[in-house]
Amino acid sequence: MRLKSIHLLAMTLLISVALIAMSVRAQAPEQLYDLSGMATHQRHFQSALSAAQQRYAQQLPANVHASLVNKSNQRFEAQAMQDRARSRLAVSLPDAAHEEAIEFYRSPLGRKVVALETQATAPAAVKEMQRGVAQQQIEPQRYTLLRQLGSTLPALEVGVEVSMALANLATDSANELLGGLFQVPVDLVSARRENIRSQMAPDLPNTLAYVYRDLNDQELEQYLQWTQTAAGVATYQAMTQATKDALNP
């Protein structure tokens, strides 16, 4: 049976629509990765990695430090980290959650939240916070909101993962150089996970109070409400896993 021109046109349109839909779906993780600030956070991680490498230069023998730099540059290569994170977002969220997340991060509140969060992970801000965050004066109602926000956001989990990734650098390099003669127990570093968590957890409300100090109570409550929606929960779970995938090839 010969296809008439109208049939060919219809088939062409259907294929075009399908390709456009596939293209939009493929772009969604990249849009979310950028809009949510994850791309900026990763650039800030690269700065933290460089700083850690420089610190180890003063603490380790030259050959161990050279191995550390080489291994860490391979493990945390920026493009590979981005690809792993975006791939995880692509498979972890259904279309509806992607759309709701993108809608939130495009909103005035979403943009303000991202600006505050990425500002907090900038090298200068991290260096300042490492000296200690001053105790924030928080009203009881706002403190309650911050505690609830701390339980829904992945800030603590991501903070632990980043700290562990950087702490493992020296151990991995020493293990490679020492080989079968002696192995630095990786469990000694892994055991630090709960120690890091226990150190960070009590300070979390005060840290969040500092990070979100420019959000008024209404904005903070609206942000909390978003994090507690089904789409918000799914988004932050996917972001947490994407961060783990990026840090652990």
N, C-alpha and C positions, 0 to 999 in steps of 0.2 A: 504494500500500500504506500503510495506516494504521500508525503506530508505536504499539506498546503502551506502557503506563506504564513497564514495566520497561526497555524500550529507551530511552525518554526519560531515565530515571534513569541508565542506564549512560552515555549520551552526555554528560549533565551532569557526571557524575563524571570522565569522561575529559577533558572540557574543563577542569574545575577543576584536575585534576592537571597538565595541560599548562601552565595559567596559573601555578600555584604553581612549577613547575619553571623556567618562564621568569623568574619574579620572583626566585627564588633565584639563578639564573645572572646576572641583571642586578645583583643586590646584591653579588655576589662581588668585582668590582673595587673597589667602594666599601669593602667590609670590608677588603680587602687594603691599599687606600690608607690607611685609618685604622690598622689593626692594625700595619702595618709601620713606622709613624712618618712616612710621606711627607707626611701632612696637617700634622703638626707641623713638619717640615722646611720646608714651604712657608711657614708662618707666620713661621718664623725668617728665611726668605729675604726676606719683606716687610720685616722689621726691618732687614736688611742693606741693602736697597734704599733705605729711608728714610735710613739713615746715609750711604749713598753720595751721595744727593741733597744732603744737608746739607754734606758735604765739598766737593762741586762748587760750592756756593754761594759758597765762599770763594776759588775758583780761576778761575771763569768770569765773563764779563760778564753783567749781569743778564738781557739778552734771550736769551742762549744758555742760561743756567740755567733760565729760565722754559720754554723749548722742551724742554729736557732733562726737566724734571719732568712736563710734559704728555705727552710721548712715552712716557716710561718708565711713567707711570701707566696709559696705554692698553695698552702692550705687555704689562705684567706685572699686569694686573688680576687680582685674586686668584681670583674665581670662574671666569674664563675659563681660567686656568692649571690649576685643579683639573679642569675639564671636559676639557681636552686630555689631562691625565695619566691620568684615569680611563678615557677613551676608548681610549687606547693600551693600558692594562692589559687592557681588555676584549677587544681583538682580538689581543693578543700571546701570551696564555697559554691552553693548553687546560684543560679542566675539571679534569683530574687534577692539573696543576701548581698551579692555584688552590687546590684542596683541601689539597694537601700544604703549600703556603705558609701558608695560614690555620692549619692544624694546628700548624705550627712556631711561628708568632707568637703563638698562644694558649697555648703551653707555658710553663712557668716560665722556661726558658732564653730563649725568644723574647722574653718580656716584659722580662726583665732586659737583653737585648741592646738592645731598642728604647729602654729607659729611658736606657742609657748613650749610645747614638747621638744621641738627641734632646737630651740634656743637653749633648753636645759641640757641637751647632749652635745652642744658645741664645745670644742676643746677648752676655750677660756672659761666657760661656765662649769665644766667638769672639774677643772683645776681649782676653781674657787670653792666648789662644794666639797672637794676632798679635804679642804681645811676645816670643814665643819659648817653645817647650815645653822644659822642662828635660830633659836627657838622662836617660832612664829606665835603671835598673839591671836588665838583662834577662839571664836565664840563657840559654845557647846553645840549649837545646831550645825554650824559649819564643820566642826570637828567630826560630827556624826556622818555628814555627807562624805567627808574625806576618807573616813574609815570604810564606808561602803564602797567608795570608788576604788580604794586600794584592794578590795576583795574581788572586784570585777575586772580591773585593768591588769594586764600581764606585766606591769612594771617590775614587781619583785622577781618573777620567774625569769624575765629577760635579763634583769640585772645580774642574777646568779649565773645564767648561762654565759654572759659576756665575761664576767669575772673568772669563771672556770676556764673558758677558752684561752684567755690571756695567761692564767696561772699554769696551764698545761704546757705552755711553750717550752720552758726550760727543761721540764721532765722529759718531753718527747725528744729533744735534741740530745740530752745526756744519755738516754737509753740507746739512741742510734749510734753514738760514738763509742760507748762502753761495750756494746754488743753482749756477747756471751760471758764476758768477764764479770760483769756486775750489772744488775738491772735496778734502776731507781723504781721502787714500787709505785705504780700508778695509783694504787689504792690510797696512798698517803695524800695525793692531791685530790682524789675523788672524795675522801673523807672530809675535805674542806667545804664541800657543797653545803652541808647542813650548818656548818659554822658560819659560812658567808650569809646563808639565809637568816640564821638567828641574829646575826649582827645587823642586817639590813631591816628586818621586819619591824623592830620597835621604832625605828626612825622614819618608817614609811609615811605615816600621816603628816609628820612635820615636813618631810621632803615634798610631799604632794602639795601641802599648803604653800610652800615656797614656789614650786613650779607653777601652780595655778593661782598665784596671788592676784593676778590681774583679771580673773574671772569673778564677777559678783556672785552672790548666793544663788540668784535665779539662774544664771548661766551654768553654774556648777551643778545645780540640781537637774537642769536640762541635759547636761552631759552625762550625768549619772543615769538618768532615765534611758538615754540612748544605749549606754553600755549594757543595760539590763534587758533590752529587747532581744527577741530571738535572733534577729540579724546582727545585733551588736555582740551578743555572746559568741555566735558563730564566727564573726569577723575577728574577734580578739583571740579565739582559739586557733584560727587559721594563721594569724600573724605570729602567734607564739611558736607554732610548729614551723612556720616559714623561717623564723629567726634561728631555730635549732638546726634546720636543714642547712641554712647558709653557713652556720658556724661549724657544722660537723659533716663534712663531705663523705 
